[in-house]
Amino acid sequence: MQFDRLTSEMRRLALLAGDRIMEIYNSDDFETRSKSDDSPVTAADEAADALISEGLRAVFPDVPLVTEEQAETHGQSLSSFLIVDPLDGTKEFVQRRGDFTVNIAYVENGVPVRGVVYAPAKGRLFYTTADGRSVEETGPFGTEPGETQPIGVNATPDNRALMVVASKSHRDAATDEYIARYGVRDMTSAGSSLKFCLVATGEADLYPRLGRTMEWDTAAGDAVLRGAGGEVVRFDDHTALTYGKPGFENPFFIAYAPGVLLVKD
């Protein structure tokens, strides 16, 4: 994989998709439909997916592509592939809460090694550079990359006073019970893959997810977090979360700064 070109294309396509999403988001009205799994989908999901998919296939025609909105891409187990969630946080989009993201990642041998997470309504853009380090680019965002700053997890979190981030739309009693087993200074909620990015920047220390997710929901945020020195592990045995699984469904997981002392279930 040509990582220089990959970084450039993922950034470019994420920004273009974000622009298209915001056009629809700022319109007077947009249609929302339910998919077969009862999750919502909008014209913004579909427009962003078409734009990103076309761009990736043109530049990387020999790399398998998995994308949420194209069911025909979900049928095979893969080791190395591109994976896209063109609009993560559709519920936040529909409710005009702003916590939605564009997600593009590259998985190599089951590990998300490069990724971009763009939150167009928040004006935040996170991605891995060609050498795998994670940065946040500060806007305004143009054709060429602007000023970036390296990001990194909280290197020495105080395990008696952790900052925890949890899902805004999928919080449940099991998650609250698990969080209660830690010394928590404060909690914040966020939608979509922004939760990974808050851990990656040190704005949070711990993000547990005890609910159903798919690999396209997590791969880009996972890549950004890993590039910032963080880790994502399975909830059940604390082994690394892997990608390319049959059906692309994730187990429960924990994303965290390595200094956090994980509670054994």
Secondary structure in CASP SS format (residue, H / E / C, confidence):
PFRMAT SS
TARGET T0000
AUTHOR 0000-0000-0000
METHOD secondary structure of the structure
MODEL  1
M C 1.00
Q C 1.00
F H 1.00
D H 1.00
R H 1.00
L H 1.00
T H 1.00
S H 1.00
E H 1.00
M H 1.00
R H 1.00
R H 1.00
L H 1.00
A H 1.00
L H 1.00
L H 1.00
A H 1.00
G H 1.00
D H 1.00
R H 1.00
I H 1.00
M H 1.00
E H 1.00
I H 1.00
Y H 1.00
N C 1.00
S C 1.00
D C 1.00
D C 1.00
F C 1.00
E C 1.00
T E 1.00
R E 1.00
S E 1.00
K C 1.00
S C 1.00
D C 1.00
D C 1.00
S C 1.00
P E 1.00
V E 1.00
T E 1.00
A H 1.00
A H 1.00
D H 1.00
E H 1.00
A H 1.00
A H 1.00
D H 1.00
A H 1.00
L H 1.00
I H 1.00
S H 1.00
E H 1.00
G H 1.00
L H 1.00
R H 1.00
A H 1.00
V H 1.00
F C 1.00
P C 1.00
D C 1.00
V C 1.00
P C 1.00
L E 1.00
V E 1.00
T E 1.00
E C 1.00
E C 1.00
Q C 1.00
A H 1.00
E H 1.00
T H 1.00
H C 1.00
G C 1.00
Q C 1.00
S C 1.00
L C 1.00
S C 1.00
S C 1.00
F E 1.00
L E 1.00
I E 1.00
V E 1.00
D E 1.00
P E 1.00
L E 1.00
D E 1.00
G C 1.00
T H 1.00
K H 1.00
E H 1.00
F H 1.00
V H 1.00
Q C 1.00
R C 1.00
R C 1.00
G C 1.00
D C 1.00
F C 1.00
T E 1.00
V E 1.00
N E 1.00
I E 1.00
A E 1.00
Y E 1.00
V E 1.00
E E 1.00
N C 1.00
G C 1.00
V E 1.00
P E 1.00
V E 1.00
R E 1.00
G E 1.00
V E 1.00
V E 1.00
Y E 1.00
A E 1.00
P C 1.00
A C 1.00
K C 1.00
G C 1.00
R E 1.00
L E 1.00
F E 1.00
Y E 1.00
T E 1.00
T C 1.00
A C 1.00
D C 1.00
G C 1.00
R C 1.00
S E 1.00
V E 1.00
E E 1.00
E E 1.00
T C 1.00
G C 1.00
P C 1.00
F C 1.00
G C 1.00
T C 1.00
E C 1.00
P C 1.00
G C 1.00
E C 1.00
T E 1.00
Q E 1.00
P E 1.00
I C 1.00
G C 1.00
V C 1.00
N C 1.00
A C 1.00
T C 1.00
P C 1.00
D C 1.00
N C 1.00
R C 1.00
A C 1.00
L E 1.00
M E 1.00
V E 1.00
V E 1.00
A E 1.00
S E 1.00
K C 1.00
S C 1.00
H C 1.00
R C 1.00
D C 1.00
A H 1.00
A H 1.00
T H 1.00
D H 1.00
E H 1.00
Y H 1.00
I H 1.00
A C 1.00
R C 1.00
Y C 1.00
G C 1.00
V E 1.00
R E 1.00
D E 1.00
M E 1.00
T E 1.00
S E 1.00
A E 1.00
G C 1.00
S C 1.00
S C 1.00
L H 1.00
K H 1.00
F H 1.00
C H 1.00
L H 1.00
V H 1.00
A H 1.00
T C 1.00
G C 1.00
E C 1.00
A C 1.00
D C 1.00
L E 1.00
Y E 1.00
P E 1.00
R E 1.00
L C 1.00
G C 1.00
R C 1.00
T C 1.00
M E 1.00
E H 1.00
W H 1.00
D H 1.00
T H 1.00
A H 1.00
A H 1.00
G H 1.00
D H 1.00
A H 1.00
V H 1.00
L H 1.00
R H 1.00
G H 1.00
A C 1.00
G C 1.00
G C 1.00
E E 1.00
V E 1.00
V E 1.00
R E 1.00
F C 1.00
D C 1.00
D C 1.00
H C 1.00
T C 1.00
A E 1.00
L C 1.00
T C 1.00
Y C 1.00
G C 1.00
K C 1.00
P H 1.00
G H 1.00
F H 1.00
E E 1.00
N C 1.00
P C 1.00
F C 1.00
F E 1.00
I E 1.00
A E 1.00
Y E 1.00
A C 1.00
P C 1.00
G C 1.00
V C 1.00
L C 1.00
L C 1.00
V C 1.00
K C 1.00
D C 1.00
END
